[in-house]
Amino acid sequence: MIDNARKDYPGVHMNRFERDFTGEAKLEYGDADFMILEPGAYVLCAVTGEKIPLNQLRYWSSELQEAFKDAQAATKRWLEIHSEPGMQT
């Protein structure tokens, strides 16, 4: 009976564990952790635009609310924001 309900209502999930977490997640970044606002499989790097799987997310800015794929991307963004105008990096 449940199987028929699933066929009749595609996209309807019977419980919270059946959701499709394949898209982009929406997160709120804290200083030491993040909170998932909208479930998904990945976030986008603010510098490169690359997909970062949530289980590999290690670098973000709580100040800017942005995610970064690695330390180099995080440093690049930090320098963009905190460098003085006209200063080469």
Number of C-alpha atoms within 10 A of each C-alpha: 5 8 7 8 12 13 10 10 9 8 11 12 13 11 7 7 8 10 13 12 13 11 12 17 17 16 19 13 18 13 9 10 10 14 10 12 10 12 16 18 16 21 22 19 20 19 17 10 12 13 17 19 16 17 8 10 17 14 18 24 17 15 9 12 13 19 24 26 23 16 12 12 18 20 14 13 18 13 13 14 11 8 12 10 8 6 7 8 8
